[in-house]
Amino acid sequence: MQTNPRAADDHQSPEDAPGSLTLVGAVSLGTGVMIGAGIFALTGQTARLAGNWFPAAFVAAAVVVALSAYSYVKLSNAYPSSGGVAKFLREEYGPGAATGVFAILMYVSMVISQSLVARTFGAYVLQIVGLEPVSLWVPVFAIGLLATAFVVNVAGNRAIEVSQRSMAAVKIIGLGVFAVVGLWLASGANFTNGTSAAGLDTSAEGFLAAVALAILAYKGFTTITNSGGDIVDPHRNTGRAIVIALGICTVVYLAIATAVAGNLSLPEILAAEDFSLAEAARPALGGAGVWFTVSLAIVATASGVMASIFASSRLLAMLTRMKQVPHRDFGMPGTVRIHATVYTVAFAMALAATLDLSRIAALGAIYYLIMDIAIHWGLLTRLRDRIDFNPAIVIAAIVLDVVVLAAFVWVKAADDALSLYVAGAGIVVIVAGERLLMRSHTRADGTMDM
């Protein structure tokens, strides 16, 4: 299908503030999403799939994501923008349904991560508040966090950078203390004890499925690409911020996962699946350790939600400007970006109120991996003449994504087929809606008004 030539470069959003986000701020933004979403939300779930090998699943996920990040660094250096993934897909596939479908999958996976982290926030708060029933108060606290994050995001880039920089420092220092103490007091017996006692039948596909989940703990690096229009010297600093953020998080995840494995048996980790870090602090540090870990989790998850809303609302605003999604303001004041923030938070609240942590994580992993494969494939097949890159690295990223996605779907088909039905239904709705929307932009001669 032919398209009309665009009169101007559309990678810059009218609301962008070039130079308003420093390299340190961009790194803080990325680590804010990753650490908030990853180690607190997913440790127990990866242990359920990988058994005693769950710390290794985080290492394997880091390898997969490092290869994936190569494509994003190359694309970010070539096309820095607040649209990030949306801009990359537009350059790869052109305007139309393909770009819209894959970009919306990314957007949905980001909102899913927000609801995942928000519910994790609620689960940790309840370890010191003690309200019942948990099924009520977890979503209540999650919705409260999302509302607070909305206020901070509406305040603007400066508020986001200041909050993320301070919270990132607290998280990294705090988790460092947790890891050092936890490793110092770890019991070697816990590293090899408990898989059979927990009733788990671990397998290669279970380990690979755990890797797929652990990838969610790193995917926050894409948040940095959605801020390319605001970063100082974006052609240079966007890629640098991605590499630095991934390096920090890999070290933190490995240390924390090992500390948890050394202080709790596998049955104990699974019993405290949604708040395993707090439980791991109890043997080593007692009640004070639980309070310390929960406080750290509150800071980490809060900053993760704030940073993710910042990025996903910009992605949605860019898709709106590209006419890849419809837009209605319903009488709301403010810019398209403000409206996108409202829609994003409302969507995340709905997910946090209705889905549990394991199902939210499953949807996020499936949607993100599909989109990630599309990014690599588009770079490999459509941008070879415009961007200098090593095809072998991109092909390796595609192969690893396909392997872990296939393993995850295989495992979920056996123990939670409903997750796959929900994921499939979501994809059908997105594809059908996007194709219908594209018809409204297509003229009789086949050209598109985009």
Summary of the structure (lengths in Angstrom):
residues: 450
radius of gyration: 21.0
end to end distance: 12.1
largest distance: 71.7
contacts: 1733
relative contact order: 0.20
helix: 78%
strand: 1%
